[in-house]
């Protein structure tokens, strides 16, 4: 392992609709792989239909809290959540965040309002630039809401537009709104996530790309989190080393972890 301080701050257990393994097994695997810390950040998709959020979030928080206690001498376990589409139902999102004392909250957008996840769209039927413009506008509104710690996988749609459908996108067309998003993160002292899932799917790159991460730094950004977005035990930690390489190249010397929603700097070494 190239780095001593090795943290995976975006993972999904069986409490996510697309997860597969228990929180305990996720933590055991992280220990076996030599990680110093893992954030269990299961999905809470606020616009999900017919979801029992009390049951979903209650069970997940119980299990992550139990793991934080059981594994306290082996690894740092951060009780997290990935709050998807929070701005589509702010009162519900805020009630969940007030009820459970998470260590770490990821904010994300997986779909435009009243549409399917970008994963399911057939991009032959859409103007991808129009979709992306609406996506970035929605991300900006999420950043205005400002009740998360780190913005997850900015440019998420490219995982499918470019990765799966092989459609090249000129992101320079969105430079102005991306800068506005980054500036708002910086103003609110929020982190930008380096999501390494692209390294083990068709995209073969981080989300967002290094150019955007570097731009966040140039504009004054200080907080970076790195996560694999793993939904399987065997993918825990995948790409984190390359993510730290990218962070260093973009000018960062530390990653950020969160305990009780408070940032703590961890040197990249």
Long-range contacts (C-beta under 8 A, 24 or more apart in sequence): 1-34, 1-241, 2-241, 2-244, 3-241, 3-244, 3-268, 3-269, 4-36, 4-269, 5-36, 5-255, 5-266, 5-267, 5-268, 5-269, 6-34, 6-35, 6-36, 6-37, 6-237, 6-240, 6-241, 7-35, 7-36, 7-37, 7-38, 7-39, 7-76, 7-226, 7-240, 7-255, 7-257, 7-266, 8-35, 8-37, 8-38, 8-39, 8-226, 8-227, 8-228, 8-230, 8-236, 8-237, 8-240, 9-37, 9-38, 9-39, 9-41, 9-78, 9-80, 9-104, 9-150, 9-193, 9-225, 9-226, 9-227, 9-255, 9-257, 10-39, 10-41, 10-82, 10-106, 10-152, 10-193, 10-195, 10-225, 10-227, 10-228, 10-229, 10-230, 11-38, 11-39, 11-40, 11-41, 11-227, 11-228, 11-229, 11-230, 11-231, 11-236, 12-40, 12-41, 12-42, 12-43, 12-82, 12-229, 12-230, 12-231, 13-40, 13-42, 13-60, 13-63, 15-42, 15-56, 15-59, 15-60, 15-63, 16-42, 16-43, 16-231, 17-43, 17-45, 18-43, 18-231, 19-43, 19-231, 20-231, 20-232, 20-233, 21-232, 21-233, 22-63, 23-60, 23-63, 23-64, 23-66, 23-67, 24-63, 24-66, 24-67, 24-70, 25-233, 26-67, 26-233, 26-236, 27-67, 27-70, 27-71, 27-74, 27-75, 27-77, 29-233, 29-234, 29-236, 30-75, 30-236, 30-237, 31-71, 31-74, 31-75, 33-236, 33-237, 35-75, 35-236, 35-237, 36-75, 36-76, 37-75, 37-76, 37-77, 37-78, 37-257, 38-75, 38-76, 38-77, 38-78, 38-236, 39-77, 39-78, 39-80, 39-103, 39-104, 39-227, 39-257, 39-258, 40-64, 40-67, 40-77, 40-78, 40-79, 40-80, 41-80, 41-81, 41-82, 41-104, 41-106, 41-227, 42-80, 42-81, 42-82, 43-82, 43-84, 44-81, 44-82, 44-83, 44-84, 44-93, 44-96, 45-84, 45-85, 45-110, 46-83, 46-84, 46-85, 46-86, 46-88, 46-89, 46-92, 46-93, 47-84, 47-85, 47-88, 47-89, 47-111, 47-113, 53-92, 53-96, 57-81, 57-96, 57-99, 57-100, 58-100, 61-100, 61-102, 76-257, 78-103, 78-104, 78-257, 78-258, 78-259, 79-103, 79-104, 80-104, 80-105, 80-106, 80-258, 81-105, 81-106, 82-106, 82-108, 82-152, 83-107, 83-108, 83-148, 84-108, 84-109, 84-110, 85-109, 85-110, 85-111, 85-113, 86-142, 86-145, 86-147, 86-148, 87-138, 87-141, 87-142, 87-145, 88-113, 90-145, 93-147, 94-147, 97-147, 101-260, 102-261, 103-258, 103-259, 103-260, 103-261, 104-149, 104-150, 104-257, 104-258, 104-259, 104-261, 105-147, 105-148, 105-149, 105-150, 105-258, 105-261, 106-148, 106-149, 106-150, 106-151, 106-152, 106-193, 106-227, 107-142, 107-143, 107-145, 107-147, 107-148, 107-149, 107-150, 107-151, 107-152, 108-142, 108-151, 108-152, 108-153, 108-156, 109-135, 109-138, 109-139, 109-142, 109-156, 110-156, 112-138, 113-138, 118-156, 118-157, 118-159, 118-160, 118-161, 119-159, 119-160, 121-160, 123-160, 123-161, 123-165, 123-167, 124-165, 128-157, 128-161, 128-167, 128-169, 129-169, 129-173, 131-157, 131-161, 132-157, 132-161, 132-169, 132-174, 133-174, 133-177, 136-174, 136-177, 136-178, 136-181, 137-177, 139-181, 140-177, 140-180, 140-181, 140-184, 143-181, 143-184, 143-185, 143-188, 143-190, 144-184, 146-188, 146-190, 148-190, 149-190, 149-191, 149-225, 149-258, 149-261, 149-263, 150-190, 150-191, 150-192, 150-193, 150-223, 150-225, 150-256, 150-258, 151-181, 151-185, 151-190, 151-191, 151-192, 151-193, 152-193, 152-195, 152-227, 152-229, 153-193, 153-195, 153-197, 153-207, 153-208, 153-229, 154-178, 154-181, 154-192, 154-193, 154-207, 154-208, 154-212, 155-207, 155-208, 155-209, 155-212, 156-207, 158-203, 158-207, 159-197, 159-198, 159-201, 159-203, 159-207, 162-203, 163-198, 163-201, 163-202, 163-203, 163-204, 164-202, 166-202, 171-209, 171-211, 171-212, 178-212, 178-215, 179-215, 179-219, 182-212, 182-215, 182-216, 182-219, 182-221, 183-219, 185-216, 185-221, 186-216, 186-219, 186-220, 186-221, 186-222, 189-222, 189-223, 189-263, 190-223, 191-223, 191-224, 191-225, 191-256, 191-263, 192-216, 192-221, 192-223, 192-224, 192-225, 193-224, 193-225, 193-226, 193-227, 194-224, 194-225, 194-226, 194-227, 194-243, 194-246, 194-247, 195-227, 195-228, 195-229, 196-226, 196-227, 196-228, 196-229, 196-238, 196-239, 196-240, 196-242, 196-243, 197-228, 197-229, 197-230, 197-239, 198-239, 199-238, 199-239, 199-242, 200-235, 200-238, 200-239, 206-239, 206-242, 206-243, 206-246, 210-246, 210-249, 210-250, 213-246, 213-247, 213-250, 214-249, 214-250, 214-251, 216-250, 217-250, 217-251, 217-252, 218-251, 222-256, 223-256, 223-263, 224-252, 224-254, 224-255, 224-256, 225-255, 225-256, 225-257, 225-258, 226-255, 244-268
